[in-house]
Structures are given as C-alpha cells and as structure tokens.
Amino acid sequence: MIHSFLTGFFLGFSLIVAIGAQNTFVLRQGILGQHVFYIALFCALSDALLICIGVAGISFFLSNFISQNSNILFGLSAVWLTVYGLIRLRSALKSNNTIEIEASILRDLLPTISIAAVLTFLNPHVYLDTMILIGSISQQFSGFQKITFALGACLASFVFFFSLAYGARLLTPIMLRPFSWKILDGLVAFIMFTIAFQLASAGNYL
C-alpha cells in the first residue's frame, strides 16, 4: 500500500514540475500575491480530476484488453518514461531554462481562473500525462492499491501547486537561475528511470 502510494506521488510530482505555461502562471500569481489560494486549488483539483478519470476510466473501458496485454502495456509505459527521463536528462545537461514572469496584472478572480483553465485543459500534454500515462501505470496495481496510487498522484498535485503558489516569492530568485533547473531536471530524470525500471520488471522484461 505504501509502495503504490509513493509510486503515484513521485510519478505525479515528476510529471508536473517541468517548466510550462501553467506552472509559470501559478508562479506569477504567487509572486503578485493575487488569488493565490484559488489558483492553486483550481490547478490541483483539475489534475486530480483528470488523474481519477485516467485511473478509473482506463480500468473500466479497457479492463479486458489490459488483463490480456498487461506486459505490453507495462513495456510501453516503461519505454515512454525512459524517453521522458532522457529528455529531462538532456535538459539538465545542455539547456539554460529560466522562468520569465510577465508584468501584467489580472485583478479579478474570474478572468484569472479562466486563463488557468485554458492553460490547463488546452494543453494536450496534461491528458497524456494524467489520463493516459498515470492511468496506464496504475494498472500494475489492483483493488485498494490502485486507490492509494491515485491518492498519491493527486496529493502530489496539491503539494506541488500550493507549494509553488505560496512559495513563489522564495523560489523565484532560485528558479531564475538555469543551474537550479538543471538540478530539478536531473532529479526528475532519476525518478522516471526508477519507475520505468519497476514497470519493466513487472512486465518481465528484466
């Protein structure tokens, strides 16, 4: 149970820490001190909803296919995580990522939430990461373990977005440095490789 929870938590956390428009927007709102709680809550709940749909939806609609092709599914997921880890490792070694914060200010809550919704639900990667990837990887667990896996992944979103939003003023001087993102990308790559190894083992590829 603890293993499934931690797998979901670290996988979910690893998938959302990369630089992106949504994370930049949350960071920006945290720096400006505007609607911080509501933005963090909206992004975390959106992630949790998509994660639950992925875990429950894939289980419901593809249960027969998954039971007959679980080894293939684990293998493909392991390959995907390995590729993603290599991308993050390459980024850690070569790139000079930084975050740029726009100066414009949104004072009203509804327009701010609307922008967060667009950045969340119009990003195709969010569906790949939450509904497909997390949903597929959850199939290595069954029963209550699958629930704890989903809870771990959902908790990772809450921890990340609230930490990012409320810790923005403290994180900004650090994360504006390219070297900080290199360390973060290296950590993400390590987590991805670890989970990929577990999946490959579960699929009898190792």
RANORSUL-V185318 format. One record per backbone hydrogen bond with DSSP energy under -1.0 kcal/mol. CO is the residue of the C=O (numbers start at 1). NH is the residue of the N-H. E is the energy in kcal/mol with one decimal. If there is no record, write none. Layout:
co;nh;e
CO;NH;E
CO;NH;E
//
This chain:
co;nh;e
1;5;-2.1
2;6;-2.8
3;7;-2.4
4;8;-2.3
5;9;-2.5
6;10;-2.9
7;11;-2.2
8;12;-2.6
9;13;-2.6
10;14;-2.2
11;15;-1.8
20;24;-2.4
21;25;-2.2
22;26;-2.4
23;27;-2.6
24;28;-2.5
25;29;-2.5
26;30;-2.0
27;31;-2.2
28;32;-2.4
29;33;-1.3
29;34;-1.9
35;39;-2.4
36;40;-2.3
37;41;-2.6
38;42;-2.5
39;43;-2.4
40;44;-2.3
41;45;-2.7
42;46;-2.3
43;47;-2.1
44;48;-2.5
45;49;-2.5
46;50;-2.1
47;51;-2.5
48;52;-2.5
49;53;-2.3
50;54;-2.3
51;55;-2.9
52;56;-2.8
53;57;-2.7
54;58;-1.8
55;59;-1.1
56;60;-2.1
57;61;-2.7
58;62;-1.9
62;66;-3.1
63;67;-2.4
64;68;-1.6
65;69;-1.6
69;73;-2.4
70;74;-2.9
71;75;-2.3
72;76;-2.8
73;77;-2.4
74;78;-2.4
75;79;-2.3
76;80;-2.6
77;81;-2.6
78;82;-2.2
79;83;-2.6
80;84;-2.7
81;85;-2.7
82;86;-2.3
83;87;-2.2
84;88;-2.3
85;89;-2.4
86;90;-2.7
87;91;-2.3
88;92;-2.2
89;93;-1.7
90;94;-2.4
91;95;-1.2
108;112;-1.1
109;113;-2.8
110;114;-2.4
111;115;-1.9
112;116;-2.0
113;117;-2.5
114;118;-2.2
115;119;-2.6
116;120;-1.5
117;121;-3.0
118;122;-1.7
123;126;-1.4
124;128;-1.6
125;129;-2.9
126;130;-2.3
127;132;-2.0
128;133;-3.0
129;134;-1.9
132;136;-2.4
133;137;-2.6
134;138;-1.8
136;139;-1.5
137;140;-1.6
138;141;-1.9
142;145;-1.4
143;147;-1.2
144;148;-2.4
145;149;-2.1
146;150;-2.2
147;151;-2.6
148;152;-2.4
149;153;-2.2
150;154;-2.6
151;155;-2.8
152;156;-1.8
153;157;-1.2
154;158;-1.8
155;159;-3.0
156;160;-2.7
157;161;-2.7
158;162;-2.0
159;163;-1.9
160;164;-3.0
161;165;-2.6
162;166;-2.4
163;167;-1.9
167;171;-2.8
168;172;-2.6
171;175;-3.2
172;176;-1.5
174;177;-1.6
177;181;-1.0
178;182;-1.6
179;183;-1.9
180;184;-2.1
181;185;-3.0
182;186;-2.2
183;187;-2.1
184;188;-2.5
185;189;-2.4
186;190;-1.9
187;191;-2.2
188;192;-2.5
189;193;-2.4
190;194;-2.1
191;195;-2.3
192;196;-2.4
193;197;-2.1
194;198;-1.8
195;199;-2.3
196;200;-2.5
197;201;-2.0
198;202;-2.3
199;203;-2.0
200;205;-3.1
201;204;-1.5
//
